[in-house]
């Protein structure tokens, strides 16, 4: 399978899980933090998906 095929398959699975066609829809949550301290301004963004006992966290700090 080519890289584009894998990306399309992953996108299709995410869309299917998000719309609830295979069960209850997965509800994502998002968060963002901004702070200032001795080292200057910092921030972080993140997202979390929970479905039953499975949770996926994605985030970045800058």
C-alpha atoms as a printed R data frame, in Angstrom:
   type eleno elety resid chain resno       x      y      z
1  ATOM     1    CA   UNK     A     1   0.000  0.000  0.000
2  ATOM     2    CA   UNK     A     2   1.362  3.383 -0.906
3  ATOM     3    CA   UNK     A     3   1.753  6.149  1.614
4  ATOM     4    CA   UNK     A     4  -1.199  8.074  0.144
5  ATOM     5    CA   UNK     A     5  -3.365  4.946  0.340
6  ATOM     6    CA   UNK     A     6  -2.475  4.522  4.010
7  ATOM     7    CA   UNK     A     7  -3.305  8.163  4.758
8  ATOM     8    CA   UNK     A     8  -6.645  7.870  2.938
9  ATOM     9    CA   UNK     A     9  -7.498  4.644  4.797
10 ATOM    10    CA   UNK     A    10  -6.660  6.247  8.159
11 ATOM    11    CA   UNK     A    11  -8.748  9.316  7.281
12 ATOM    12    CA   UNK     A    12 -11.701  7.135  6.274
13 ATOM    13    CA   UNK     A    13 -11.517  5.182  9.547
14 ATOM    14    CA   UNK     A    14 -11.360  8.415 11.562
15 ATOM    15    CA   UNK     A    15 -14.372  9.821  9.698
16 ATOM    16    CA   UNK     A    16 -16.325  6.604 10.271
17 ATOM    17    CA   UNK     A    17 -15.556  6.630 14.004
18 ATOM    18    CA   UNK     A    18 -16.382 10.335 14.257
19 ATOM    19    CA   UNK     A    19 -19.812 10.087 12.634
20 ATOM    20    CA   UNK     A    20 -21.018  7.255 14.846
21 ATOM    21    CA   UNK     A    21 -21.796  4.784 12.032
22 ATOM    22    CA   UNK     A    22 -20.047  1.985 13.957
23 ATOM    23    CA   UNK     A    23 -21.470  2.889 17.386
24 ATOM    24    CA   UNK     A    24 -21.629  5.978 19.530
25 ATOM    25    CA   UNK     A    25 -19.641  8.901 18.137
26 ATOM    26    CA   UNK     A    26 -16.295  9.769 19.666
27 ATOM    27    CA   UNK     A    27 -16.390 13.247 21.193
28 ATOM    28    CA   UNK     A    28 -13.074 15.088 21.067
29 ATOM    29    CA   UNK     A    29 -12.004 17.667 23.624
30 ATOM    30    CA   UNK     A    30  -9.473 20.451 23.061
31 ATOM    31    CA   UNK     A    31  -7.396 22.559 25.400
32 ATOM    32    CA   UNK     A    32  -4.957 25.448 25.118
33 ATOM    33    CA   UNK     A    33  -2.655 26.988 27.727
34 ATOM    34    CA   UNK     A    34  -0.613 30.190 27.582
35 ATOM    35    CA   UNK     A    35   1.632 31.360 30.384
36 ATOM    36    CA   UNK     A    36   4.404 33.832 31.160
37 ATOM    37    CA   UNK     A    37   7.297 33.197 33.495
38 ATOM    38    CA   UNK     A    38  11.003 33.771 34.040
39 ATOM    39    CA   UNK     A    39  11.812 32.057 30.741
40 ATOM    40    CA   UNK     A    40   9.327 34.146 28.736
41 ATOM    41    CA   UNK     A    41   5.997 33.266 27.192
42 ATOM    42    CA   UNK     A    42   5.134 29.602 26.678
43 ATOM    43    CA   UNK     A    43   2.097 27.748 25.457
44 ATOM    44    CA   UNK     A    44   0.614 24.352 24.756
45 ATOM    45    CA   UNK     A    45  -2.270 23.010 22.703
46 ATOM    46    CA   UNK     A    46  -3.801 19.563 22.810
47 ATOM    47    CA   UNK     A    47  -6.698 17.374 21.868
48 ATOM    48    CA   UNK     A    48  -8.093 14.166 23.365
49 ATOM    49    CA   UNK     A    49 -10.433 11.506 21.970
50 ATOM    50    CA   UNK     A    50 -12.079  8.998 24.318
51 ATOM    51    CA   UNK     A    51 -14.025  5.914 23.275
52 ATOM    52    CA   UNK     A    52 -14.820  3.420 26.025
53 ATOM    53    CA   UNK     A    53 -11.522  2.401 27.615
54 ATOM    54    CA   UNK     A    54  -9.379  3.792 24.777
55 ATOM    55    CA   UNK     A    55  -8.115  7.379 24.816
56 ATOM    56    CA   UNK     A    56  -5.793  9.147 22.378
57 ATOM    57    CA   UNK     A    57  -3.957 12.366 23.323
58 ATOM    58    CA   UNK     A    58  -2.262 14.644 20.793
59 ATOM    59    CA   UNK     A    59  -0.494 17.843 21.758
60 ATOM    60    CA   UNK     A    60   2.295 20.311 21.140
61 ATOM    61    CA   UNK     A    61   4.243 22.675 23.380
62 ATOM    62    CA   UNK     A    62   5.794 25.877 22.101
